[in-house]
Amino acid sequence: MLYGRDQCVEHFGPYTQPCSFLTDAGINYVIWGYYCLGFCFGFRQYLSLDDLDIVVADDEMPDAIKTLQKHSYQLSKKPKVGMFGMMLKVGEFPEIAVLNFCGSEKTCLVSVIPRPVNLIPASLVHFRLEVPYYRRTSKVELPMAQCNSLACHVWTVHQPTLPGILDAALTTMRLNARRSEDLKNPFFGVKFYLKRECQELPMEELRKESLFQHGREIWSQITYQAYGRKHRFDHPMRGELPSPRQMKVAALLGDVNCEYYTFLCVDEDIYEDIRDEERAADEDDDSSDSEGWDSDEDAEMEAYYAPVLNPREPWENHFGIIEAE
């Protein structure tokens, strides 16, 4: 079950305060990582939310660092180790700027302890900031009880749309997979490393593994939480096509990623022997609709999304899925 909008703001909103500084400074960025998946899409997060990840345009990294430094953040001299999505933090990423809050409670605008901020160059995770339908904005409106200032209870956060973050995740997976089988079935692409194993691998291999797991975690959460049970996996009545919702997302991906994502959405093995039979039955049944869903299934899907969606807001609007111009 997805978080409702009020729950998203309550659980994740206060920690997005650094985004307001970047917004006010005109920095080209989007929120990223676990806080993005929770705050923007309502995905439930089961791991410790320690760091706030923010993807920044490469040429604006210096300005983003200076902006946060003006608000009591200090740049760490140690390189970033690991990325979200991998249990064991491995691989050094000196291109990621890590900033820790060093102010006092009086200088903290919200009533939570600010998390360390990781400013990630967009090129590292292949997020295309220049694509207009890959990003949008939302507002954080906190109750005054969660603020230490009368002027800070509302701010704007720049966030990726679901197609935008998925496109980046798929590219990151494709370019960093160390084993071809991991790309064919990313669900089984998790490798739990021991520390002694990591010591035997060269740094570049550790970086690639960390980046692959980073992209895989985003893809996995989207697969399990964005579509709902009825739209998650292949259905025999649809033949070799992903679900209608998955097709809408795939259409907004880059050409290579569209093909790869379509492949991931279709389970060839499970329905191989029964597709022709099911397709023939579907064609003979005039009462079934073109997508193979009946009214009861549609009603169940609406109930599934009720806590997160405004009753008047379509599923597409919630995830930022709009037709490309």
C-alpha positions as CSV (number, residue, x, y, z in Angstrom):
1,M,0.0,0.0,0.0
2,L,1.3,3.4,-1.0
3,Y,1.7,6.3,1.4
4,G,-1.0,9.0,1.2
5,R,0.1,12.5,0.4
6,D,-0.3,13.7,4.0
7,Q,1.9,10.7,5.1
8,C,4.5,11.6,2.4
9,V,4.8,15.1,3.7
10,E,4.8,14.0,7.3
11,H,7.5,11.3,6.9
12,F,9.7,12.8,4.2
13,G,8.8,16.5,3.8
14,P,10.8,18.0,6.7
15,Y,14.0,16.4,5.3
16,T,13.6,18.1,1.9
17,Q,14.4,21.5,3.4
18,P,17.8,21.8,1.6
19,C,15.9,21.6,-1.7
20,S,14.3,24.9,-0.9
21,F,17.7,26.6,-0.8
22,L,18.6,25.2,-4.2
23,T,15.2,26.2,-5.6
24,D,15.6,29.8,-4.4
25,A,19.1,29.9,-5.9
26,G,17.9,28.7,-9.3
27,I,19.9,25.5,-9.3
28,N,19.0,22.9,-11.9
29,Y,18.3,19.8,-9.7
30,V,15.9,17.0,-8.7
31,I,15.5,15.2,-5.4
32,W,16.8,11.6,-5.7
33,G,17.2,8.3,-3.8
34,Y,14.9,7.0,-1.0
35,Y,13.6,10.4,-0.1
36,C,12.5,10.9,-3.7
37,L,10.8,7.5,-4.0
38,G,9.0,8.1,-0.7
39,F,8.1,11.8,-1.0
40,C,7.4,12.0,-4.7
41,F,5.6,8.7,-5.4
42,G,4.4,7.5,-2.0
43,F,6.6,4.3,-2.1
44,R,7.2,2.7,1.3
45,Q,10.8,2.7,2.3
46,Y,12.1,-0.2,4.5
47,L,15.7,0.8,5.0
48,S,17.3,3.5,7.2
49,L,16.9,6.9,5.5
50,D,20.3,8.4,6.4
51,D,21.2,10.7,3.5
52,L,19.3,13.0,1.3
53,D,20.3,12.5,-2.4
54,I,20.0,15.4,-4.8
55,V,20.9,15.1,-8.5
56,V,22.4,18.4,-9.9
57,A,23.4,19.5,-13.3
58,D,27.1,18.8,-13.7
59,D,28.1,22.4,-14.5
60,E,26.1,23.7,-11.5
61,M,27.7,21.5,-8.9
62,P,30.0,24.3,-7.6
63,D,27.0,26.7,-7.2
64,A,25.0,24.1,-5.5
65,I,27.8,23.4,-3.0
66,K,28.2,27.2,-2.3
67,T,24.4,27.5,-1.8
68,L,24.2,24.9,0.9
69,Q,27.4,26.2,2.6
70,K,25.6,29.5,3.1
71,H,23.0,27.6,5.1
72,S,25.3,26.0,7.7
73,Y,26.3,23.0,5.6
74,Q,30.0,22.0,5.5
75,L,31.6,20.1,2.6
76,S,33.1,16.8,3.7
77,K,36.7,16.1,2.7
78,K,36.2,12.3,2.6
79,P,35.0,10.8,-0.7
80,K,31.5,9.3,-0.8
81,V,31.5,5.6,-0.4
82,G,28.6,3.5,-1.9
83,M,25.2,4.6,-3.2
84,F,21.7,3.9,-2.1
85,G,20.4,0.5,-3.3
86,M,23.3,-1.6,-2.0
87,M,23.4,-2.9,1.5
88,L,27.2,-2.9,1.8
89,K,28.6,0.5,0.9
90,V,31.4,-0.1,-1.6
91,G,33.0,2.0,-4.3
92,E,34.4,5.5,-3.9
93,F,32.6,8.4,-5.6
94,P,34.7,11.5,-5.3
95,E,32.5,13.3,-7.8
96,I,29.6,13.2,-5.3
97,A,29.8,16.2,-2.9
98,V,28.8,15.3,0.7
99,L,27.7,18.1,2.9
100,N,26.9,17.8,6.6
101,F,24.7,20.2,8.6
102,C,26.9,22.0,11.2
103,G,24.5,24.6,12.4
104,S,22.8,24.8,15.8
105,E,19.2,24.1,16.6
106,K,18.5,27.9,16.3
107,T,19.8,27.9,12.7
108,C,17.8,24.8,11.8
109,L,14.5,25.8,10.2
110,V,12.7,22.6,10.8
111,S,12.2,20.6,13.9
112,V,14.1,17.5,12.7
113,I,17.9,16.9,12.5
114,P,18.9,17.6,8.9
115,R,20.4,14.6,7.1
116,P,23.7,14.7,5.3
117,V,23.2,15.9,1.7
118,N,24.8,14.1,-1.3
119,L,25.0,16.2,-4.4
120,I,25.2,13.8,-7.3
121,P,26.2,14.9,-10.8
122,A,23.4,14.1,-13.2
123,S,25.8,12.4,-15.6
124,L,26.8,9.8,-13.0
125,V,23.2,8.5,-12.8
126,H,22.3,9.4,-16.4
127,F,19.3,11.6,-15.4
128,R,18.3,13.8,-18.4
129,L,17.5,17.1,-16.8
130,E,17.0,18.7,-20.2
131,V,13.9,16.5,-21.0
132,P,10.9,18.6,-19.8
133,Y,8.5,15.7,-19.1
134,Y,11.2,14.0,-16.9
135,R,10.8,16.6,-14.1
136,R,8.2,18.7,-12.3
137,T,7.8,20.6,-9.0
138,S,5.7,20.0,-5.9
139,K,5.2,21.9,-2.7
140,V,5.9,21.0,0.9
141,E,3.5,22.4,3.4
142,L,4.4,21.6,7.0
143,P,2.3,22.3,10.0
144,M,3.8,25.0,12.2
145,A,4.6,22.5,14.9
146,Q,7.3,21.0,12.6
147,C,9.0,24.3,11.9
148,N,11.3,26.6,13.9
149,S,10.4,29.6,11.8
150,L,7.2,31.2,10.7
151,A,8.5,31.7,7.2
152,C,9.6,28.1,6.4
153,H,6.5,26.0,6.5
154,V,6.1,26.1,2.6
155,W,8.7,25.5,0.0
156,T,9.1,24.0,-3.5
157,V,10.9,20.8,-4.4
158,H,12.0,19.9,-7.9
159,Q,11.4,16.2,-8.5
160,P,11.7,13.6,-11.3
161,T,8.6,12.1,-12.9
162,L,8.3,8.3,-12.8
163,P,9.4,8.0,-16.5
164,G,12.3,10.3,-15.8
165,I,13.8,8.4,-12.8
166,L,13.1,5.1,-14.5
167,D,14.9,6.1,-17.7
168,A,18.0,7.0,-15.6
169,A,17.8,3.8,-13.6
170,L,17.6,1.6,-16.7
171,T,20.6,3.4,-18.4
172,T,22.6,3.1,-15.2
173,M,21.8,-0.6,-15.0
174,R,22.7,-1.3,-18.7
175,L,26.0,0.6,-18.6
176,N,27.2,-0.9,-15.3
177,A,26.1,-4.5,-15.3
178,R,29.0,-6.8,-14.6
179,R,27.1,-10.0,-15.5
180,S,24.8,-10.3,-18.6
181,E,22.4,-12.5,-16.6
182,D,21.8,-9.6,-14.2
183,L,20.3,-7.5,-17.1
184,K,18.1,-10.4,-18.2
185,N,16.6,-10.8,-14.7
186,P,17.5,-8.0,-12.4
187,F,15.3,-9.5,-9.6
188,F,18.1,-12.0,-9.1
189,G,20.9,-9.5,-9.7
190,V,21.4,-8.8,-6.0
191,K,24.8,-9.9,-4.7
192,F,25.5,-9.7,-1.0
193,Y,29.2,-9.0,-0.7
194,L,31.5,-9.7,2.2
195,K,34.0,-7.2,3.2
196,R,36.9,-9.5,2.3
197,E,35.4,-10.0,-1.2
198,C,35.4,-6.2,-1.7
199,Q,39.0,-5.9,-0.8
200,E,39.9,-8.3,-3.7
201,L,38.0,-6.3,-6.3
202,P,39.4,-3.3,-8.1
203,M,37.8,0.1,-7.3
204,E,36.3,0.4,-10.8
205,E,34.5,-2.9,-10.4
206,L,33.1,-1.8,-7.0
207,R,31.9,1.4,-8.5
208,K,30.1,-0.4,-11.3
209,E,28.5,-2.9,-9.0
210,S,27.3,0.0,-6.7
211,L,25.9,1.9,-9.7
212,F,24.1,-1.2,-11.1
213,Q,22.5,-1.9,-7.7
214,H,21.5,1.8,-7.5
215,G,19.6,1.6,-10.7
216,R,18.2,-1.8,-9.9
217,E,16.7,-0.6,-6.6
218,I,14.9,2.2,-8.4
219,W,13.6,-0.2,-11.1
220,S,12.6,-2.7,-8.4
221,Q,10.6,-0.2,-6.3
222,I,8.8,1.1,-9.4
223,T,8.0,-2.5,-10.5
224,Y,6.5,-3.5,-7.1
225,Q,4.9,-0.3,-6.0
226,A,3.9,2.0,-8.9
227,Y,1.5,-0.2,-10.9
228,G,-0.4,-2.3,-8.4
229,R,-0.9,-6.0,-8.3
230,K,-3.1,-6.2,-11.5
231,H,-0.6,-4.2,-13.6
232,R,2.7,-5.6,-12.2
233,F,3.3,-8.6,-14.4
234,D,2.4,-10.0,-17.8
235,H,-1.2,-11.3,-18.3
236,P,-2.0,-14.0,-20.8
237,M,-4.9,-12.0,-22.3
238,R,-2.5,-9.2,-23.4
239,G,-0.3,-11.6,-25.3
240,E,3.3,-10.3,-25.5
241,L,2.5,-6.8,-24.4
242,P,3.1,-5.2,-21.0
243,S,0.2,-3.8,-19.1
244,P,-1.5,-0.6,-20.4
245,R,0.1,1.5,-17.6
246,Q,3.6,0.0,-18.2
247,M,3.1,0.8,-21.9
248,K,2.4,4.5,-21.1
249,V,5.6,4.7,-19.1
250,A,7.7,2.8,-21.7
251,A,6.6,5.2,-24.5
252,L,8.3,8.1,-22.6
253,L,11.6,6.3,-22.3
254,G,14.6,6.6,-24.6
255,D,14.5,4.2,-27.5
256,V,17.0,1.7,-26.1
257,N,15.4,1.8,-22.6
258,C,11.9,1.5,-24.1
259,E,12.9,-1.8,-25.7
260,Y,14.7,-3.0,-22.6
261,Y,11.9,-2.1,-20.2
262,T,9.3,-3.7,-22.5
263,F,11.4,-6.9,-22.3
264,L,11.5,-6.7,-18.5
265,C,7.8,-6.3,-18.2
266,V,6.9,-9.4,-20.2
267,D,7.3,-12.8,-18.6
268,E,8.0,-15.0,-21.6
269,D,8.4,-18.3,-19.7
270,I,5.2,-18.3,-17.6
271,Y,2.7,-17.8,-20.4
272,E,4.5,-19.3,-23.4
273,D,2.4,-22.4,-23.7
274,I,-1.0,-20.8,-23.0
275,R,-0.8,-17.5,-24.9
276,D,-2.4,-18.7,-28.1
277,E,-5.2,-20.4,-26.3
278,E,-6.0,-17.4,-24.1
279,R,-5.8,-15.0,-27.0
280,A,-8.3,-17.0,-29.0
281,A,-10.6,-17.2,-26.0
282,D,-10.3,-13.4,-25.5
283,E,-11.2,-12.7,-29.2
284,D,-14.3,-15.0,-29.0
285,D,-15.5,-13.2,-25.9
286,D,-17.2,-10.0,-26.9
287,S,-17.9,-9.1,-23.3
288,S,-14.2,-8.5,-22.4
289,D,-12.6,-5.2,-23.1
290,S,-9.5,-4.6,-25.2
291,E,-7.1,-4.7,-22.3
292,G,-8.5,-7.8,-20.7
293,W,-9.6,-6.2,-17.4
294,D,-13.2,-6.4,-16.1
295,S,-15.0,-3.8,-14.0
296,D,-14.3,-5.6,-10.7
297,E,-10.6,-5.5,-11.4
298,D,-10.8,-1.8,-12.2
299,A,-12.6,-1.1,-9.0
300,E,-10.0,-3.1,-7.0
301,M,-7.2,-1.0,-8.6
302,E,-9.0,2.2,-7.7
303,A,-9.3,1.0,-4.1
304,Y,-5.6,0.1,-4.1
305,Y,-4.6,3.6,-4.9
306,A,-7.2,5.4,-2.8
307,P,-4.9,6.4,0.0
308,V,-2.4,8.1,-2.2
309,L,-4.4,9.6,-5.1
310,N,-6.9,12.4,-5.0
311,P,-10.2,10.8,-6.1
312,R,-10.2,13.3,-9.0
313,E,-6.6,12.8,-9.9
314,P,-5.8,10.1,-12.5
315,W,-3.0,7.6,-11.9
316,E,-1.0,9.2,-14.7
317,N,-1.1,12.6,-13.0
318,H,0.2,11.3,-9.7
319,F,3.3,9.8,-11.4
320,G,3.9,12.6,-13.9
321,I,3.1,10.5,-16.9
322,I,2.2,13.0,-19.6
323,E,2.3,12.7,-23.4
324,A,5.5,13.9,-24.9
325,E,5.2,16.9,-27.2
